[in-house]
Amino acid sequence: MAVSRCVIKRVLAVETEEGVGARVRRSIGSMNLRNLSPFLMLDHFHVSKGAGFPDHPHRGQATVTYMLEGYDVLALLRNAVTYPFILQRTSRHEDSAGHAGTIETGGVQWMCAGKGIVHAEMPVHAPGVPEPRGLQLWIDLPKQDPSYQELGPASIPVAYPNGPNGPITVRVISGKTHGVESPVQPLGGCWYFHVMMKNSGDNMFQEIPTGWTAFIYLWKGGITVGDDDFINESFHTLVLSAKEGETGARITATKDDTQFVLVAGEPLDQTVFQYGPFVMTTREEIQNTLIDYQTAKNGFENAHTWKSKIAH
């Protein structure tokens, strides 16, 4: 029997400045939502021309970057074969371990910072198209080496809860839904779905493993969750309950053209100490990380000599 979770907390993501001239709406990681294990931070970013995120360090977390604009995601899905204009580059990245590439609109990158890395993320602007916007999620992880996983927009599978001609489209960034599973092997086992509902009144039920932390971030339209008639509006993060017997979440659109992500993951049984881009399990590890970064060792060997090409 399908029993829906409900919303237990709503947090408005207020737009603030971050990086160099970029604007972000932060919910998870803000003062209103500090701890949501295994999730550390969620930013909905908007990068105008000349702005970006130049060289900066990381240690101890995975970052998941999903590009929403430059280009319309639904148009991208409809025109997956005719790429030349739709899939221009919208965000470039480069790091001190020698990895470099691009994330196209509708594409995703999973980066595990591991013991230490310095990287840069800079947008690419094109005339006549929207400025780059996307989501970046930080996920707490057990200790492991740096690594990357990337999927271009055409490689992300799509599920249709009401059939291929139905009004709901789900991009399966990681995890599985309605018989479709992503090829990404997500660090920490996180499920990540981009849901697009065409009409007010459209609804779907998404199964979520028992005990997992789950949230919804809504940036377009409106939704209700479960049996609650309260209408949740754009730019809110909705933390879902995790009671015994709840099997998932029933979500109903209250406006046409509603879009949101639903993310779920198993909470980690470890403490979190965060200092800016460094995430560790003890205060002493944070202090050691600062020393490692200042003295260029233990993963930060070239931290003070490396400079990215894309940010300089």
FINUFI-582187 format. One record per residue (C-alpha): residue in three letters; x negated, y, z negated. Coordinates in steps of 0.1 Angstrom, whole numbers, m for minus. Example, Ala and Ser with C-alpha at 12.3 -4.5 7.8 and 13.67 -1.06 7.14 Angstrom:
2
  vexke      u      v      w
    ALA   m123    m45    m78
    SER   m137    m11    m71
END
This chain:
312
  vexke      u      v      w
    MET      0      0      0
    ALA    m13     34     10
    VAL    m16     57    m20
    SER    m28     92    m13
    ARG    m53    112    m33
    CYS    m44    148    m42
    VAL    m63    181    m44
    ILE    m77    187    m79
    LYS    m97    218    m71
    ARG    m96    245    m45
    VAL   m126    268    m38
    LEU   m126    297    m14
    ALA   m159    300      5
    VAL   m167    337      5
    GLU   m190    350     33
    THR   m224    362     21
    GLU   m258    369     37
    GLU   m284    341     39
    GLY   m317    335     56
    VAL   m326    364     79
    GLY   m294    382     89
    ALA   m273    350     90
    ARG   m239    349     73
    VAL   m227    318     53
    ARG   m195    308     35
    ARG   m207    286      6
    SER   m184    265    m15
    ILE   m203    235    m28
    GLY   m234    248    m45
    SER   m217    281    m55
    MET   m209    291    m91
    ASN   m174    278    m86
    LEU   m184    243    m75
    ARG   m219    235    m87
    ASN   m217    197    m91
    LEU   m200    173    m67
    SER   m223    143    m66
    PRO   m237    133    m42
    PHE   m231    166    m24
    LEU   m253    196    m33
    MET   m243    223    m10
    LEU   m219    231     19
    ASP   m225    262     41
    HIS   m203    273     70
    PHE   m228    295     89
    HIS   m225    322    115
    VAL   m258    333    132
    SER   m257    365    152
    LYS   m284    375    177
    GLY   m318    381    161
    ALA   m308    362    129
    GLY   m317    327    118
    PHE   m334    305     92
    PRO   m372    308     98
    ASP   m399    286     82
    HIS   m389    273     47
    PRO   m396    242     26
    HIS   m375    213     15
    ARG   m379    184     m9
    GLY   m355    157    m22
    GLN   m323    160     m1
    ALA   m308    152     32
    THR   m294    181     53
    VAL   m266    174     78
    THR   m262    201    104
    TYR   m231    200    126
    MET   m227    226    153
    LEU   m191    239    159
    GLU   m196    268    183
    GLY   m210    283    210
    TYR   m186    262    229
    ASP   m152    248    224
    VAL   m154    212    210
    LEU   m121    201    226
    ALA   m133    214    260
    LEU   m166    196    254
    LEU   m147    163    249
    ARG   m126    168    280
    ASN   m156    176    301
    ALA   m182    152    288
    VAL   m194    144    323
    THR   m197    179    336
    TYR   m224    192    313
    PRO   m244    220    330
    PHE   m226    250    314
    ILE   m208    235    284
    LEU   m238    219    267
    GLN   m263    247    266
    ARG   m286    246    236
    THR   m272    264    205
    SER   m296    257    177
    ARG   m333    248    178
    HIS   m353    232    149
    GLU   m389    225    143
    ASP   m409    212    113
    SER   m444    208     99
    ALA   m444    170    106
    GLY   m443    177    144
    HIS   m406    171    150
    ALA   m388    195    172
    GLY   m355    196    192
    THR   m321    211    197
    ILE   m286    206    183
    GLU   m260    213    209
    THR   m225    224    201
    GLY   m206    193    189
    GLY   m239    176    180
    VAL   m252    166    146
    GLN   m286    162    130
    TRP   m294    143     97
    MET   m327    153     82
    CYS   m342    137     51
    ALA   m367    160     36
    GLY   m383    132     15
    LYS   m414    142     m4
    GLY   m418    175     14
    ILE   m414    193     47
    VAL   m414    228     61
    HIS   m390    236     89
    ALA   m372    263    108
    GLU   m337    265    123
    MET   m331    292    149
    PRO   m301    297    171
    VAL   m300    301    209
    HIS   m276    326    222
    ALA   m260    326    257
    PRO   m242    355    274
    GLY   m204    353    274
    VAL   m200    326    248
    PRO   m193    327    210
    GLU   m222    332    186
    PRO   m235    299    170
    ARG   m214    286    141
    GLY   m217    254    122
    LEU   m217    235     90
    GLN   m247    224     69
    LEU   m242    199     41
    TRP   m269    190     16
    ILE   m267    154      1
    ASP   m286    142    m29
    LEU   m307    111    m23
    PRO   m330     86    m40
    LYS   m366     92    m33
    GLN   m377     83      3
    ASP   m399     94     32
    PRO   m389    122     56
    SER   m368    110     86
    TYR   m343    123    113
    GLN   m312    110    130
    GLU   m296    130    158
    LEU   m265    125    180
    GLY   m256    147    210
    PRO   m219    156    214
    ALA   m212    129    239
    SER   m227    102    216
    ILE   m203    109    187
    PRO   m174     85    190
    VAL   m138     97    189
    ALA   m108     81    171
    TYR    m71     88    180
    PRO    m49     79    150
    ASN    m17     82    170
    GLY    m32     68    203
    PRO    m53     84    231
    ASN    m24    106    241
    GLY    m15    116    205
    PRO    m19    150    189
    ILE    m48    141    165
    THR    m84    137    174
    VAL   m111    126    150
    ARG   m148    129    158
    VAL   m165    102    138
    ILE   m198    118    128
    SER   m205     90    103
    GLY   m185     63     87
    LYS   m155     46    102
    THR   m118     55    108
    HIS    m89     40    127
    GLY   m111     12    142
    VAL   m139     35    153
    GLU   m173     35    137
    SER   m202     60    142
    PRO   m237     46    152
    VAL   m253     69    126
    GLN   m267     50     96
    PRO   m261     78     71
    LEU   m285     83     42
    GLY   m265     77     11
    GLY   m236     61     29
    CYS   m217     93     35
    TRP   m186     94     57
    TYR   m181    126     78
    PHE   m151    132    101
    HIS   m141    163    121
    VAL   m103    162    124
    MET    m84    183    150
    MET    m46    184    147
    LYS    m27    199    176
    ASN      7    206    161
    SER     22    217    128
    GLY     37    186    112
    ASP     10    162    126
    ASN     m2    139     99
    MET    m27    110     93
    PHE    m38     88     65
    GLN    m76     83     60
    GLU    m87     54     38
    ILE   m115     63     13
    PRO   m134     38     m7
    THR   m125     36    m44
    GLY   m147     58    m67
    TRP   m162     78    m39
    THR   m163    116    m41
    ALA   m143    132    m13
    PHE   m136    168     m1
    ILE   m120    186     28
    TYR   m133    219     43
    LEU   m107    237     64
    TRP   m117    266     87
    LYS    m87    267    110
    GLY    m49    264    104
    GLY    m34    249     72
    ILE    m28    215     56
    THR    m10    198     28
    VAL    m26    168     10
    GLY     m6    138     m4
    ASP     28    146    m19
    ASP     19    182    m29
    ASP     37    208     m7
    PHE     11    235    m15
    ILE     m3    248     18
    ASN    m41    250     18
    GLU    m54    278     39
    SER    m86    283     60
    PHE   m121    286     44
    HIS   m112    266     14
    THR   m130    235      1
    LEU   m105    210    m14
    VAL   m119    185    m39
    LEU    m98    153    m39
    SER    m89    131    m69
    ALA   m104     97    m73
    LYS    m79     78    m95
    GLU    m77     41    m98
    GLY    m52     28    m72
    GLU    m56     57    m48
    THR    m66     43    m14
    GLY    m72     74      7
    ALA    m58    108     17
    ARG    m26    117     36
    ILE    m31    150     54
    THR     m4    170     72
    ALA    m10    201     94
    THR     11    231     85
    LYS      0    252    115
    ASP     m8    244    152
    ASP    m45    239    161
    THR    m57    229    126
    GLN    m93    218    122
    PHE   m112    206     91
    VAL   m139    181     81
    LEU   m132    153     56
    VAL   m164    141     39
    ALA   m168    113     13
    GLY   m197     96     m4
    GLU   m206     74    m33
    PRO   m217     95    m63
    LEU   m253     90    m75
    ASP   m260     80   m111
    GLN   m289    105   m115
    THR   m293    140   m129
    VAL   m299    169   m105
    PHE   m323    197   m110
    GLN   m323    222    m81
    TYR   m345    252    m76
    GLY   m337    268    m42
    PRO   m346    242    m15
    PHE   m361    217    m39
    VAL   m339    190    m54
    MET   m353    167    m81
    THR   m341    146   m111
    THR   m361    164   m139
    ARG   m373    199   m147
    GLU   m408    185   m148
    GLU   m405    172   m112
    ILE   m394    207   m101
    GLN   m424    222   m118
    ASN   m447    197   m100
    THR   m430    204    m67
    LEU   m437    241    m71
    ILE   m473    233    m78
    ASP   m475    209    m48
    TYR   m461    236    m25
    GLN   m484    263    m39
    THR   m515    240    m36
    ALA   m505    224     m3
    LYS   m505    187    m14
    ASN   m482    157    m18
    GLY   m461    163     14
    PHE   m469    200     18
    GLU   m505    196     31
    ASN   m501    221     60
    ALA   m474    243     43
    HIS   m495    274     44
    THR   m512    269     78
    TRP   m483    257     99
    LYS   m461    282    117
    SER   m431    273    138
    LYS   m430    284    174
    ILE   m393    291    174
    ALA   m394    316    145
    HIS   m426    335    155
END
